[in-house]
Amino acid sequence: MEAISYMKSTPLRLLDLPLEIRLQIYEDALTSLDKTLEFSRKDAKCLKQNAGPAISLLRTCSQVYQEASSILCNKNTMLAVVQVQRTPTAVVMNIGLPQCTLSNVRHAFVVLDGRYYCRATYKDIDFRPFQAMTALKTLGIAIATRKGRVYSVTWANRWATLLEYAIERVPSSCAIRFGSCGEVEKRFVEKSLELGAPRIPPLMCNHGPEVPGEVLSELAKGLACVRGCKSGSERDYRFEPE
């Protein structure tokens, strides 16, 4: 009777469970129903981290973080919006994941939104978070454009530059595709396009489409030589001479 009474009064801690059971708990807690993690900037009003994965679990203690963080990155695809007009802040830093977790991300889909960027080049944008994703296996890239924007040589060159800055920073072995694919990604792009630039009134926001994937694929054909050349580097390449 004393043994039974003692067992009832003693709480069972997570770390008291066998590792196999803990891993199953982590997988159930950190995997969303659609296998995605949806992020945008913290100050965005329309997009928030989607319900499902209990990311706060990773902050429990260092042991839980070490055991569970890889599950979060392996089992989900990270969906992120990059609002490049927010210079010179890091483009993926404020998505709710610690910088060290970025190195474990396996699958990502990124919307590059430069609709309200007015400078001639993107060299003042901090793309280092792409360099940190050294374990990336698949990457989908979409580019948001403004409604009615003509596919001129000028804009084609700017889109190619955006692609170059992303492609040269991910592993050379990473499989890259262009444009949204599937219902989840298309819905994510639509929500991304509804976001206006900071301090721009909603009525002035130009909800254009994404650049067609086949256009991006054609622009990326000449970028094979730079693919992965900056992956894993901790250098800040902004303002460095070409």
C-alpha positions in Angstrom: 0.0 0.0 0.0 2.8 2.4 0.8 4.4 1.7 -2.6 1.1 2.4 -4.4 0.6 5.6 -2.4 4.1 6.7 -3.2 3.6 6.1 -7.0 0.4 8.1 -7.0 2.0 11.1 -5.2 5.1 11.2 -7.4 4.7 13.1 -10.7 6.0 11.4 -13.9 8.4 13.8 -15.6 8.9 13.8 -19.4 12.6 12.9 -19.0 11.7 9.9 -16.8 10.1 8.3 -19.9 12.2 6.0 -22.2 13.8 7.8 -25.1 11.7 5.9 -27.6 8.5 7.2 -26.0 9.9 10.8 -25.7 10.7 10.8 -29.4 7.2 9.8 -30.3 5.8 12.6 -28.0 8.2 15.1 -29.7 7.0 13.9 -33.2 3.4 14.3 -32.3 3.9 17.7 -30.7 6.2 19.2 -33.3 4.7 18.0 -36.6 1.8 20.0 -38.0 -1.2 18.3 -39.7 0.0 19.6 -43.2 3.7 19.0 -42.4 4.5 22.7 -42.7 5.7 25.5 -40.4 4.2 28.8 -41.6 6.1 32.0 -40.7 6.3 35.7 -41.5 7.8 38.7 -39.9 6.7 39.3 -36.3 5.1 42.6 -37.2 3.0 41.2 -40.0 -0.8 41.3 -39.3 -2.1 38.7 -41.7 0.4 35.8 -41.4 1.2 34.1 -38.1 2.9 30.9 -37.1 0.3 28.3 -37.9 -1.3 26.2 -35.1 0.0 22.8 -34.5 3.7 22.4 -33.6 4.4 23.2 -30.0 7.7 25.1 -30.6 7.7 26.2 -27.0 8.6 22.6 -26.1 12.1 23.3 -27.4 12.6 25.9 -24.7 11.9 23.4 -21.9 15.6 22.5 -21.3 18.7 21.8 -23.3 18.2 18.1 -23.3 14.7 18.3 -24.8 16.0 20.8 -27.3 18.8 18.5 -28.4 16.5 15.5 -28.7 13.6 17.3 -30.4 14.9 20.1 -32.6 15.9 17.8 -35.4 12.3 16.4 -35.5 10.9 19.8 -36.0 13.2 20.5 -38.9 13.0 17.0 -40.5 9.2 16.5 -40.4 8.0 19.9 -41.5 8.6 22.2 -44.5 9.4 25.8 -43.4 7.2 28.3 -45.3 8.6 31.9 -45.0 8.0 35.3 -46.4 11.0 37.5 -47.2 10.0 41.2 -47.4 13.2 42.5 -48.9 12.3 46.2 -48.5 12.9 45.8 -44.8 16.6 46.8 -45.2 19.1 46.1 -43.8 17.6 43.5 -41.5 18.1 39.8 -41.9 15.6 38.4 -44.2 14.7 35.2 -42.4 15.9 36.0 -38.8 12.5 37.0 -37.4 10.5 33.9 -38.2 10.5 32.5 -34.7 13.3 29.9 -35.1 16.6 30.3 -33.3 19.6 30.9 -35.6 21.1 27.6 -34.6 17.9 25.8 -35.6 18.2 27.1 -39.2 21.2 24.8 -39.7 18.9 21.9 -39.2 16.2 22.9 -41.6 15.8 20.3 -44.3 12.9 21.6 -46.4 11.8 25.2 -47.1 9.6 27.2 -49.4 10.4 31.0 -49.5 8.4 33.8 -51.0 10.8 36.7 -52.0 8.6 39.8 -51.9 10.4 42.8 -53.4 7.3 44.7 -54.6 8.1 47.8 -52.5 11.9 47.7 -52.8 13.0 50.8 -54.7 16.8 50.5 -55.0 18.7 49.3 -58.1 20.3 46.3 -56.4 19.7 44.0 -53.4 23.3 44.2 -52.0 22.2 45.9 -48.8 19.9 43.0 -47.8 21.3 40.5 -45.3 20.9 37.0 -46.8 23.0 35.3 -44.1 20.1 33.1 -42.8 20.2 31.3 -46.1 23.9 30.6 -45.6 23.0 29.1 -42.2 20.7 26.5 -43.7 23.5 24.1 -44.4 21.4 20.9 -44.2 18.8 22.1 -46.7 17.7 19.3 -49.0 14.8 21.0 -50.9 14.0 24.6 -51.5 11.1 26.2 -53.3 11.4 29.8 -54.4 8.6 32.1 -55.4 8.9 35.9 -56.2 6.1 38.3 -55.6 5.6 41.0 -58.2 3.2 44.0 -58.5 0.0 43.8 -60.5 0.4 44.8 -64.1 4.2 44.8 -63.9 5.7 44.2 -67.4 8.2 41.4 -67.7 10.9 43.8 -69.0 14.6 43.2 -69.2 15.0 45.4 -66.2 12.7 43.5 -64.0 14.0 40.1 -65.3 17.5 41.2 -64.2 16.3 42.1 -60.8 14.5 38.8 -60.3 17.6 37.0 -61.5 19.6 38.9 -58.9 17.3 37.9 -56.1 17.5 34.2 -57.3 21.3 34.5 -57.4 21.6 35.8 -53.8 19.5 32.9 -52.6 20.9 30.1 -54.8 24.6 30.9 -54.0 23.9 30.6 -50.3 22.2 27.2 -50.1 24.0 23.9 -50.4 25.0 22.9 -53.9 23.3 19.5 -53.4 20.0 21.2 -52.5 17.1 20.5 -55.0 15.7 23.8 -56.0 12.3 24.4 -57.7 10.6 27.6 -58.7 7.1 28.8 -58.2 4.4 27.5 -55.8 3.4 23.9 -56.0 0.4 22.3 -54.4 -2.6 23.8 -52.5 -0.7 24.6 -49.3 2.1 26.6 -51.0 -0.4 28.4 -53.4 -2.5 29.4 -50.4 0.6 30.6 -48.6 1.6 32.8 -51.6 -1.9 34.3 -51.7 -1.8 35.2 -48.1 1.7 36.6 -48.6 0.6 38.8 -51.4 -2.1 40.3 -49.2 0.6 41.8 -47.0 1.5 45.3 -47.8 4.8 46.9 -47.0 5.2 48.5 -43.6 3.7 52.0 -43.3 1.9 51.7 -46.7 -1.9 52.2 -46.4 -3.9 49.1 -47.3 -5.6 50.9 -50.2 -2.2 51.5 -51.8 -1.0 47.9 -51.5 -0.6 46.4 -54.9 -1.7 42.7 -54.7 0.0 41.3 -57.7 0.7 37.7 -58.7 3.8 35.7 -58.2 6.2 35.5 -61.1 5.5 32.3 -63.1 7.7 29.4 -62.1 8.8 28.8 -65.7 10.1 32.3 -65.9 12.2 31.9 -62.8 13.4 28.6 -63.9 14.6 30.1 -67.2 16.3 33.0 -65.3 18.1 30.5 -63.0 19.7 28.5 -65.8 22.8 30.7 -65.8 23.3 30.5 -62.1 24.6 26.9 -61.8 28.2 28.1 -61.5 27.5 30.1 -58.3 25.3 27.5 -56.7 26.4 26.8 -53.1 29.5 29.0 -53.2 28.5 30.9 -50.0 26.7 28.1 -48.2 27.9 27.7 -44.6 29.8 30.9 -44.6 29.4 33.3 -41.7 30.6 36.3 -43.6 28.4 39.3 -44.3 28.8 39.9 -48.0 26.9 43.2 -48.0 28.8 46.1 -49.5 31.8 44.0 -50.3 33.3 44.7 -53.8 32.2 42.3 -56.5 
